Amino acid sequence: MAKVCQITGRKRMVGNNVAHSKLRTKRIFALNLKSKKFWSEAEQRFVTLKVSAKGMRTIEKKGLDAALKDAQKNGYINLF
């Protein structure tokens, strides 16, 4: 799977390293992506997701089932 958060849809970004001489070279801004298991009350089972730190905060705030529903609506995850 690609390195994309399944809750927020965030991906890596590409930018420049800028030296003191203003010389620019390409670099990658990577995600803080983790594979984590969450307990789903609606399904009474664990769900394993690849989520970023921001995605974990979103799950804490909204709840797992609401966050999964929003992610499916936005097309970040495909549930059945």
VOBA-833247 format. One record per residue: residue number from 0; x, y, z of N, C-alpha, C in turn. Coordinates in steps of 0.2 Angstrom, whole numbers. Example, Ala and Ser with C-alpha at 12.3 -4.5 7.8 and 13.67 -1.06 7.14 Angstrom:
<nodes>
node num 0, n.u 66, n.v -28, n.w 39, ca.u 62, ca.v -22, ca.w 39, c.u 66, c.v -16, c.w 39
node num 1, n.u 64, n.v -11, n.w 35, ca.u 68, ca.v -5, ca.w 36, c.u 64, c.v 0, c.w 39
</nodes>
This chain:
<nodes>
node num 0, n.u 4, n.v -6, n.w 0, ca.u 0, ca.v 0, ca.w 0, c.u 4, c.v 6, c.w 0
node num 1, n.u 2, n.v 12, n.w -3, ca.u 5, ca.v 18, ca.w -3, c.u 6, c.v 21, c.w 4
node num 2, n.u 10, n.v 26, n.w 5, ca.u 11, ca.v 29, ca.w 12, c.u 6, c.v 35, c.w 12
node num 3, n.u 0, n.v 33, n.w 13, ca.u -6, ca.v 38, ca.w 14, c.u -10, c.v 36, c.w 20
node num 4, n.u -12, n.v 42, n.w 24, ca.u -16, ca.v 41, ca.w 30, c.u -23, c.v 39, c.w 27
node num 5, n.u -26, n.v 34, n.w 30, ca.u -32, ca.v 31, ca.w 28, c.u -38, c.v 35, c.w 31
node num 6, n.u -36, n.v 40, n.w 36, ca.u -42, ca.v 44, ca.w 39, c.u -42, c.v 51, c.w 36
node num 7, n.u -36, n.v 54, n.w 36, ca.u -35, ca.v 61, ca.w 33, c.u -34, c.v 61, c.w 26
node num 8, n.u -31, n.v 56, n.w 23, ca.u -29, ca.v 56, ca.w 16, c.u -22, c.v 60, c.w 15
node num 9, n.u -19, n.v 62, n.w 20, ca.u -12, ca.v 65, ca.w 19, c.u -7, c.v 61, c.w 16
node num 10, n.u -3, n.v 64, n.w 11, ca.u 2, ca.v 60, ca.w 8, c.u 9, c.v 64, c.w 9
node num 11, n.u 14, n.v 61, n.w 7, ca.u 21, ca.v 65, ca.w 7, c.u 21, c.v 71, c.w 3
node num 12, n.u 25, n.v 76, n.w 5, ca.u 25, ca.v 82, ca.w 1, c.u 32, c.v 82, c.w -2
node num 13, n.u 33, n.v 86, n.w -7, ca.u 40, ca.v 87, ca.w -10, c.u 41, c.v 94, c.w -10
node num 14, n.u 48, n.v 96, n.w -8, ca.u 50, ca.v 103, ca.w -7, c.u 57, c.v 103, c.w -9
node num 15, n.u 60, n.v 108, n.w -7, ca.u 67, ca.v 110, ca.w -8, c.u 71, c.v 110, c.w -2
node num 16, n.u 77, n.v 107, n.w -2, ca.u 82, ca.v 109, ca.w 3, c.u 86, c.v 116, c.w 1
node num 17, n.u 86, n.v 121, n.w 5, ca.u 89, ca.v 127, ca.w 3, c.u 95, c.v 128, c.w 7
node num 18, n.u 101, n.v 128, n.w 3, ca.u 108, ca.v 129, ca.w 7, c.u 109, c.v 137, c.w 8
node num 19, n.u 114, n.v 138, n.w 12, ca.u 115, ca.v 145, ca.w 13, c.u 117, c.v 149, c.w 7
node num 20, n.u 119, n.v 146, n.w 2, ca.u 121, ca.v 149, ca.w -5, c.u 115, c.v 149, c.w -9
node num 21, n.u 109, n.v 148, n.w -6, ca.u 102, ca.v 147, ca.w -10, c.u 102, c.v 142, c.w -15
node num 22, n.u 107, n.v 137, n.w -15, ca.u 106, ca.v 132, ca.w -20, c.u 101, c.v 127, c.w -17
node num 23, n.u 96, n.v 125, n.w -22, ca.u 91, ca.v 121, ca.w -20, c.u 91, c.v 114, c.w -23
node num 24, n.u 90, n.v 109, n.w -19, ca.u 89, ca.v 102, ca.w -21, c.u 83, c.v 99, c.w -18
node num 25, n.u 80, n.v 94, n.w -22, ca.u 74, ca.v 91, ca.w -20, c.u 74, c.v 87, c.w -14
node num 26, n.u 69, n.v 87, n.w -10, ca.u 68, ca.v 83, ca.w -4, c.u 61, c.v 81, c.w -3
node num 27, n.u 60, n.v 76, n.w 2, ca.u 54, ca.v 74, ca.w 3, c.u 52, c.v 75, c.w 11
node num 28, n.u 46, n.v 78, n.w 12, ca.u 43, ca.v 79, ca.w 18, c.u 39, c.v 72, c.w 20
node num 29, n.u 41, n.v 68, n.w 24, ca.u 38, ca.v 62, ca.w 25, c.u 32, c.v 62, c.w 31
node num 30, n.u 28, n.v 58, n.w 30, ca.u 22, ca.v 58, ca.w 35, c.u 25, c.v 54, c.w 42
node num 31, n.u 21, n.v 56, n.w 47, ca.u 22, ca.v 52, ca.w 53, c.u 17, c.v 46, c.w 53
node num 32, n.u 18, n.v 41, n.w 49, ca.u 13, ca.v 36, ca.w 48, c.u 14, c.v 30, c.w 52
node num 33, n.u 9, n.v 27, n.w 55, ca.u 9, ca.v 21, ca.w 60, c.u 4, c.v 17, c.w 58
node num 34, n.u 5, n.v 10, n.w 58, ca.u 0, ca.v 5, ca.w 58, c.u -3, c.v 4, c.w 65
node num 35, n.u -9, n.v 5, n.w 66, ca.u -12, ca.v 4, ca.w 73, c.u -18, c.v 1, c.w 73
node num 36, n.u -20, n.v -3, n.w 78, ca.u -26, ca.v -6, ca.w 79, c.u -31, c.v -2, c.w 83
node num 37, n.u -37, n.v -1, n.w 81, ca.u -42, ca.v 2, ca.w 85, c.u -48, c.v -2, c.w 86
node num 38, n.u -51, n.v -2, n.w 92, ca.u -57, ca.v -6, ca.w 93, c.u -63, c.v -2, c.w 91
node num 39, n.u -67, n.v -6, n.w 87, ca.u -73, ca.v -3, ca.w 84, c.u -79, c.v -6, c.w 88
node num 40, n.u -83, n.v -1, n.w 91, ca.u -89, ca.v -3, ca.w 95, c.u -94, c.v -5, c.w 91
node num 41, n.u -95, n.v -2, n.w 85, ca.u -101, ca.v -4, ca.w 80, c.u -100, c.v -11, c.w 78
node num 42, n.u -93, n.v -13, n.w 76, ca.u -92, ca.v -20, ca.w 73, c.u -90, c.v -25, c.w 78
node num 43, n.u -88, n.v -23, n.w 84, ca.u -86, ca.v -27, ca.w 90, c.u -80, c.v -31, c.w 88
node num 44, n.u -75, n.v -27, n.w 85, ca.u -69, ca.v -31, ca.w 83, c.u -63, c.v -25, c.w 82
node num 45, n.u -57, n.v -27, n.w 81, ca.u -51, ca.v -23, ca.w 80, c.u -51, c.v -21, c.w 73
node num 46, n.u -49, n.v -15, n.w 71, ca.u -48, ca.v -13, ca.w 64, c.u -41, c.v -10, c.w 64
node num 47, n.u -37, n.v -13, n.w 59, ca.u -30, ca.v -10, ca.w 58, c.u -30, c.v -5, c.w 53
node num 48, n.u -27, n.v 1, n.w 54, ca.u -27, ca.v 6, ca.w 50, c.u -20, c.v 9, c.w 49
node num 49, n.u -18, n.v 12, n.w 43, ca.u -12, ca.v 16, ca.w 43, c.u -14, c.v 23, c.w 44
node num 50, n.u -12, n.v 26, n.w 49, ca.u -14, ca.v 33, ca.w 51, c.u -8, c.v 37, c.w 53
node num 51, n.u -9, n.v 43, n.w 51, ca.u -4, ca.v 48, ca.w 54, c.u -6, c.v 50, c.w 61
node num 52, n.u -1, n.v 54, n.w 64, ca.u -2, ca.v 57, ca.w 70, c.u -9, c.v 61, c.w 70
node num 53, n.u -10, n.v 65, n.w 65, ca.u -16, ca.v 69, ca.w 65, c.u -22, c.v 65, c.w 64
node num 54, n.u -21, n.v 59, n.w 60, ca.u -27, ca.v 55, ca.w 60, c.u -29, c.v 52, c.w 67
node num 55, n.u -24, n.v 50, n.w 71, ca.u -25, ca.v 48, ca.w 77, c.u -29, c.v 53, c.w 82
node num 56, n.u -27, n.v 59, n.w 81, ca.u -30, ca.v 64, ca.w 85, c.u -37, c.v 65, c.w 82
node num 57, n.u -38, n.v 64, n.w 76, ca.u -45, ca.v 65, ca.w 73, c.u -50, c.v 59, c.w 76
node num 58, n.u -47, n.v 53, n.w 76, ca.u -51, ca.v 47, ca.w 79, c.u -52, c.v 49, c.w 86
node num 59, n.u -47, n.v 51, n.w 90, ca.u -49, ca.v 53, ca.w 97, c.u -54, c.v 58, c.w 98
node num 60, n.u -54, n.v 63, n.w 93, ca.u -59, ca.v 68, ca.w 94, c.u -66, c.v 66, c.w 92
node num 61, n.u -67, n.v 63, n.w 86, ca.u -73, ca.v 61, ca.w 83, c.u -76, c.v 54, c.w 85
node num 62, n.u -71, n.v 50, n.w 87, ca.u -73, ca.v 43, ca.w 88, c.u -71, c.v 39, c.w 81
node num 63, n.u -70, n.v 33, n.w 82, ca.u -68, ca.v 28, ca.w 76, c.u -73, c.v 28, c.w 71
node num 64, n.u -79, n.v 26, n.w 73, ca.u -84, ca.v 25, ca.w 68, c.u -86, c.v 31, c.w 64
node num 65, n.u -86, n.v 37, n.w 67, ca.u -88, ca.v 43, ca.w 64, c.u -82, c.v 45, c.w 59
node num 66, n.u -76, n.v 44, n.w 61, ca.u -70, ca.v 45, ca.w 57, c.u -69, c.v 41, c.w 51
node num 67, n.u -71, n.v 34, n.w 52, ca.u -71, ca.v 30, ca.w 46, c.u -77, c.v 32, c.w 41
node num 68, n.u -82, n.v 34, n.w 44, ca.u -88, ca.v 36, ca.w 39, c.u -86, c.v 42, c.w 35
node num 69, n.u -82, n.v 47, n.w 38, ca.u -80, ca.v 53, ca.w 35, c.u -75, c.v 51, c.w 30
node num 70, n.u -70, n.v 46, n.w 32, ca.u -65, ca.v 44, ca.w 27, c.u -68, c.v 41, c.w 21
node num 71, n.u -73, n.v 37, n.w 22, ca.u -76, ca.v 33, ca.w 17, c.u -80, c.v 38, c.w 12
node num 72, n.u -83, n.v 43, n.w 15, ca.u -86, ca.v 48, ca.w 11, c.u -82, c.v 52, c.w 7
node num 73, n.u -76, n.v 54, n.w 9, ca.u -71, ca.v 57, ca.w 6, c.u -66, c.v 53, c.w 1
node num 74, n.u -67, n.v 46, n.w 1, ca.u -64, ca.v 42, ca.w -3, c.u -57, c.v 40, c.w -1
node num 75, n.u -55, n.v 41, n.w 5, ca.u -49, ca.v 39, ca.w 8, c.u -48, c.v 32, c.w 9
node num 76, n.u -54, n.v 28, n.w 11, ca.u -54, ca.v 21, ca.w 13, c.u -60, c.v 18, c.w 9
node num 77, n.u -59, n.v 12, n.w 8, ca.u -65, ca.v 8, ca.w 5, c.u -67, c.v 3, c.w 10
node num 78, n.u -73, n.v 3, n.w 12, ca.u -76, ca.v -2, ca.w 17, c.u -81, c.v -6, c.w 13
node num 79, n.u -80, n.v -12, n.w 12, ca.u -84, ca.v -16, ca.w 8, c.u -88, c.v -13, c.w 3
</nodes>
